[in-house]
Amino acid sequence: MIYVIYALIIVSLFFAAAGVVGMLRMPDAYCRMQSSTNVGTLGTLGVMIAAVLYSAIYLHDGGMAVKCAVIGIFLILTNPIAGHALAKGAYHHGVRLSKKTIMDKYGEDMEK
Amino acid sequence: MRKTTLPAFISTLVVCYIFWLLITGQIPAVFKGGAAPQILIAGVLVSILAAAFTARFFIHSRAFHLFNPVRLITLLFYCVIIFMKELIKANIDVAKRALSPKLPVKPGIVKVPTELKSDYGLSMLSNSITLTPGTITMDVADEEGGTNLYIHWIDVGSEDPKEAGDQIKGTMENWIRRIFE
């Protein structure tokens, strides 16, 4: 079972690393945010599931396993709200879309 | 300012108390019958205080909607199976894009119609969309033709609102309708 836990941690570290690489390479602020969601979802969920399994099976501590699960739930619940606020705030503040952007329905509808 | 109603207060209290039990690690003790009474009583007091202040923001209508076991099980099934599948698929896709040398992105903001009506359903759908890497909900707009979501999409697959909606939302919208409508 310990190898399952190792595998979960390695997979989530891979996704966190991919998210960071994407954050550095993407063309504009919005695409960087897309990539940072990688870190916030599978990057942390894998570690949290591994922590739940480890504390339940190897530490025999049910309370700690439940706490780890609750931390995971709250991360997932609160993450997207910051996402909406950042994206909308950046757009209204005037952060430009990159030149690769092919369509912008939001800007078109705001001008109306 | 909205007023706090009694059903909203009670259901917020119950949710707060469940989270209190989870966070203090008392759940295993509760089932075994050895929970410390001072923690349980302190939890009730804290939950009453929290519910009195937050119930009016937390619940606006149909306070006991989610206390129906069928809906709870559907919600759990949605979160653990349907949403996880979408999440893993999208994560792999965006990780591949970030790591590939050519950086194949085609970003754009699309407008997608949705048939959901209730506030809870809409916020759950837009949160689900934001949580899947590759799509971020930027705004929700009420118009005469229905509700629309503005979504920043890292790889625009279709410029047509209907088709784009099908590709982004997948089966998620139907499941959320089953839970909240």
Contacts between the chains, C-beta under 8 A, distances in Angstrom:
chain1	res1	chain2	res2	distance
A	14	B	95	7.6
A	15	B	91	5.8
A	15	B	95	5.8
A	18	B	94	7.7
A	18	B	95	3.7
A	18	B	98	5.2
A	18	B	99	5.6
A	19	B	94	8.0
A	19	B	95	7.3
A	19	B	98	7.1
A	19	B	133	7.9
A	21	B	98	5.3
A	21	B	99	6.1
A	22	B	94	6.7
A	22	B	95	7.5
A	22	B	97	7.2
A	22	B	98	2.9
A	22	B	99	7.7
A	25	B	98	6.4
A	25	B	103	6.0
A	26	B	98	7.3
A	26	B	103	7.5
A	26	B	105	6.9
A	27	B	103	7.7
A	27	B	105	6.9
A	27	B	107	7.6
A	28	B	107	7.3
A	30	B	107	6.5
A	30	B	136	6.9
A	30	B	152	4.9
A	31	B	105	5.9
A	31	B	107	5.4
A	31	B	154	5.8
A	33	B	136	6.1
A	34	B	94	6.4
A	34	B	133	5.8
A	34	B	134	5.6
A	34	B	135	7.5
A	34	B	136	6.4
A	34	B	152	7.4
A	34	B	154	4.7
A	35	B	94	6.3
A	35	B	98	5.4
A	35	B	133	7.1
A	37	B	94	7.6
A	37	B	130	7.4
A	37	B	131	6.8
A	37	B	132	7.5
A	37	B	133	4.2
A	37	B	134	7.8
A	37	B	136	7.6
A	38	B	91	5.8
A	38	B	94	5.6
A	38	B	95	6.0
A	38	B	98	7.4
A	38	B	133	4.9
A	40	B	131	8.0
A	41	B	87	5.8
A	41	B	91	6.3
A	41	B	131	5.9
A	41	B	132	7.8
A	41	B	133	6.6
A	42	B	87	6.9
A	42	B	88	6.9
A	42	B	91	4.5
A	62	B	25	7.8
A	62	B	27	7.1
A	62	B	28	3.7
A	63	B	24	7.9
A	63	B	25	2.7
A	63	B	26	7.1
A	63	B	27	7.0
A	63	B	28	5.8
A	63	B	29	7.6
A	64	B	25	6.6
A	66	B	22	5.4
A	66	B	25	6.3
A	66	B	27	5.3
A	66	B	28	7.5
A	67	B	22	7.3
A	67	B	23	6.3
A	67	B	25	5.7
A	69	B	22	7.8
A	70	B	19	7.1
A	70	B	22	4.8
A	70	B	23	5.8
A	76	B	131	6.8
A	77	B	127	8.0
A	79	B	130	7.9
A	79	B	131	6.5
A	80	B	126	7.5
A	80	B	127	4.2
A	80	B	128	7.9
A	80	B	130	3.7
A	80	B	131	5.0
A	80	B	137	7.9
A	81	B	127	7.3
A	83	B	130	4.4
A	83	B	131	7.9
A	83	B	136	5.6
A	83	B	137	7.9
A	84	B	126	6.9
A	84	B	130	6.1
A	84	B	136	7.4
A	84	B	137	5.9
A	84	B	138	7.1
A	87	B	136	4.9
A	87	B	137	7.8
A	87	B	138	4.7
A	87	B	152	6.2
A	88	B	138	5.3
A	88	B	139	5.9
A	91	B	138	6.3
A	97	B	107	7.0
A	97	B	109	7.7
A	98	B	107	6.7
A	100	B	105	6.3
A	100	B	106	6.7
A	100	B	107	6.2
A	101	B	107	5.0
A	101	B	108	5.5
A	101	B	109	7.7
A	102	B	106	5.9
A	102	B	107	7.5
A	102	B	108	4.7
A	102	B	156	5.8
A	102	B	159	7.9
A	103	B	108	4.1
A	103	B	109	6.6
A	103	B	110	6.8
A	103	B	156	6.5
A	103	B	159	6.1
A	104	B	108	6.8
A	104	B	109	5.0
A	105	B	109	5.3
A	105	B	110	5.9
A	105	B	111	4.1
A	105	B	150	6.5
A	106	B	109	4.5
A	106	B	111	7.5
A	106	B	138	6.0
A	106	B	139	6.7
A	106	B	150	4.4
A	107	B	109	7.3
A	109	B	111	7.1
A	109	B	141	7.4
A	109	B	150	7.7
